Amino acid sequence: MKKPYNRHVLEAVLLRLSSEVGFLKGDRKTVVLTELAEELLEEELVEVVRTGPNSPVILAAVAAATASGGAVYIVSPWIDRDMAETLSKLLKGRAVVVSRPPRNESHREALRTFAQHGEIPCYGKLHTKAGAAAVVTSANLVGTSLMRNIETGVYYRETPHVLRLHLEEIAASGKSCGLL
């Protein structure tokens, strides 16, 4: 596989997480889908989503996951103000947004926008967005990733239990973003 994935993202995140939730089996050289993964693909509970210039399919998947109800976990190292304002309007419940400490005013404003809906611990380096539905993607929550870049991800109509637990662990290990 080539960019947008790097070896660490593939091995430590995508392959490991997919194995933990029971979608992949094998060793580092040969990996195959499990029967569970095959069944889910047949039922279309899981879709590969991609985005590119003027084709923001991942944005639609992230919006669907955000609006799916209940507690929503959004883990993205970079978030801009426009995406936060758009997505916060879709929230139907509590949000936990985990991000890196803000690096610019747009990022800080994005986290302040989400803070109105829940807690904002800072952590980093993962790109998972999930609610009752989930999106695991290479895209950050910034306009360039969602509207111009070529990005790839997986959309789950229902968040796998192991993924939900993983998101809760990430949120619990974050530190205050110091938004004041």
C-alpha positions as CSV (number, residue, x, y, z in Angstrom):
1,M,0.0,0.0,0.0
2,K,1.2,3.5,-0.7
3,K,0.3,6.9,0.8
4,P,-1.9,8.2,2.4
5,Y,-1.0,5.2,4.7
6,N,2.4,4.7,6.2
7,R,3.7,1.5,7.7
8,H,3.0,2.5,11.3
9,V,-0.6,3.4,10.5
10,L,-1.1,0.2,8.7
11,E,0.5,-2.1,11.2
12,A,-0.2,-0.4,14.5
13,V,-3.6,0.9,13.8
14,L,-5.5,-0.4,10.9
15,L,-4.2,-4.1,10.8
16,R,-4.1,-4.4,14.6
17,L,-7.6,-2.8,15.2
18,S,-9.1,-4.9,12.4
19,S,-7.6,-8.0,13.9
20,E,-8.9,-7.1,17.4
21,V,-12.4,-6.6,16.2
22,G,-12.3,-9.9,14.3
23,F,-12.1,-8.7,10.7
24,L,-8.6,-9.9,9.8
25,K,-6.5,-13.0,10.6
26,G,-3.0,-14.0,9.7
27,D,0.6,-13.0,10.3
28,R,2.5,-9.9,9.2
29,K,3.1,-11.3,5.7
30,T,-0.3,-12.7,4.9
31,V,-3.6,-11.2,6.1
32,V,-7.1,-12.3,5.0
33,L,-10.6,-11.3,5.9
34,T,-12.4,-13.4,8.5
35,E,-15.8,-14.9,7.9
36,L,-17.3,-12.2,10.1
37,A,-15.7,-9.5,7.8
38,E,-17.1,-11.3,4.8
39,E,-20.6,-11.4,6.3
40,L,-20.5,-7.7,7.2
41,L,-19.4,-6.9,3.7
42,E,-22.3,-8.9,2.3
43,E,-24.7,-7.0,4.6
44,E,-23.2,-3.7,3.7
45,L,-22.7,-2.6,7.3
46,V,-19.2,-1.6,6.4
47,E,-18.3,0.5,3.3
48,V,-15.0,1.7,2.0
49,V,-15.2,5.5,1.6
50,R,-12.9,7.8,-0.3
51,T,-12.7,11.4,-1.1
52,G,-11.0,13.5,-3.7
53,P,-11.3,17.0,-5.3
54,N,-15.0,17.9,-5.5
55,S,-16.0,14.5,-4.1
56,P,-16.3,14.7,-0.3
57,V,-17.6,11.2,0.4
58,I,-15.6,11.0,3.7
59,L,-17.2,14.2,4.9
60,A,-20.6,12.7,4.3
61,A,-19.5,9.6,6.2
62,V,-18.1,11.7,9.1
63,A,-21.4,13.7,9.1
64,A,-23.4,10.5,9.3
65,A,-21.4,9.1,12.1
66,T,-21.6,12.5,14.0
67,A,-25.4,12.6,13.6
68,S,-25.9,8.9,14.5
69,G,-26.9,9.8,18.1
70,G,-25.7,9.0,21.5
71,A,-22.2,9.8,22.7
72,V,-20.0,10.7,19.7
73,Y,-16.2,10.2,19.9
74,I,-14.2,12.2,17.4
75,V,-10.4,11.6,17.4
76,S,-8.5,13.8,14.9
77,P,-5.1,15.5,15.3
78,W,-6.3,18.5,13.3
79,I,-9.7,20.1,13.2
80,D,-10.6,23.5,11.6
81,R,-13.3,25.9,12.7
82,D,-15.5,25.4,9.6
83,M,-15.7,21.6,10.1
84,A,-16.3,22.0,13.8
85,E,-19.2,24.4,13.2
86,T,-20.7,22.2,10.5
87,L,-20.4,19.0,12.5
88,S,-21.5,20.4,15.8
89,K,-24.9,21.3,14.3
90,L,-25.4,17.5,13.7
91,L,-24.6,16.4,17.2
92,K,-27.7,14.9,18.9
93,G,-25.9,14.0,22.2
94,R,-22.7,14.4,24.1
95,A,-19.4,14.6,22.2
96,V,-15.9,13.7,23.3
97,V,-13.4,15.3,20.9
98,V,-9.8,14.2,21.3
99,S,-7.2,16.2,19.4
100,R,-3.7,17.4,19.6
101,P,-3.2,20.7,21.5
102,P,-4.3,23.5,19.2
103,R,-1.6,24.8,16.9
104,N,-3.4,27.8,15.4
105,E,-6.5,29.9,16.1
106,S,-8.8,27.9,13.7
107,H,-7.9,24.7,15.6
108,R,-8.5,26.4,19.0
109,E,-11.9,27.8,17.8
110,A,-12.8,24.3,16.5
111,L,-12.1,22.8,19.9
112,R,-14.0,25.6,21.7
113,T,-17.0,24.9,19.4
114,F,-17.0,21.2,20.3
115,A,-16.5,22.0,24.0
116,Q,-20.0,23.3,24.1
117,H,-21.2,19.7,23.5
118,G,-18.8,17.8,25.9
119,E,-15.3,17.2,26.9
120,I,-12.1,18.0,24.9
121,P,-9.0,16.0,26.0
122,C,-5.9,16.5,24.0
123,Y,-4.0,13.4,22.8
124,G,-3.0,12.8,19.2
125,K,-2.0,10.9,16.2
126,L,-5.2,9.0,15.5
127,H,-7.9,9.8,12.9
128,T,-10.9,7.9,14.1
129,K,-14.3,9.5,14.1
130,A,-17.2,7.5,15.6
131,G,-20.7,7.7,17.1
132,A,-23.3,4.9,16.8
133,A,-21.7,4.7,13.4
134,A,-17.9,5.1,12.9
135,V,-15.4,6.3,10.3
136,V,-11.8,5.2,10.4
137,T,-10.0,7.4,7.9
138,S,-6.7,9.0,6.9
139,A,-8.5,12.3,6.6
140,N,-8.2,15.1,9.3
141,L,-11.2,17.2,10.0
142,V,-10.0,20.1,7.9
143,G,-11.3,21.4,4.6
144,T,-8.2,20.4,2.6
145,S,-8.5,16.7,3.8
146,L,-12.2,16.5,3.2
147,M,-12.6,18.6,0.1
148,R,-9.4,18.4,-1.9
149,N,-7.0,15.6,-0.8
150,I,-7.4,12.0,-1.9
151,E,-8.2,10.2,1.4
152,T,-9.5,6.7,2.2
153,G,-11.4,5.3,5.1
154,V,-13.9,2.7,6.3
155,Y,-17.5,3.6,7.4
156,Y,-19.2,1.3,9.9
157,R,-23.0,1.6,10.1
158,E,-22.6,0.4,13.7
159,T,-19.4,1.0,15.7
160,P,-17.8,-2.3,16.7
161,H,-17.7,-2.8,20.5
162,V,-13.8,-3.1,20.5
163,L,-13.5,0.2,18.6
164,R,-15.8,2.0,21.0
165,L,-13.7,0.7,23.9
166,H,-10.5,1.8,22.2
167,L,-12.0,5.3,21.7
168,E,-13.0,5.5,25.4
169,E,-9.4,4.5,26.4
170,I,-8.0,7.3,24.2
171,A,-10.3,9.9,25.6
172,A,-9.5,8.8,29.2
173,S,-5.8,9.1,28.6
174,G,-6.0,12.6,27.1
175,K,-5.0,15.8,29.0
176,S,-6.7,19.2,29.1
177,C,-6.3,21.2,25.9
178,G,-6.2,24.5,27.8
179,L,-8.8,26.3,25.7
180,L,-9.3,29.3,27.9
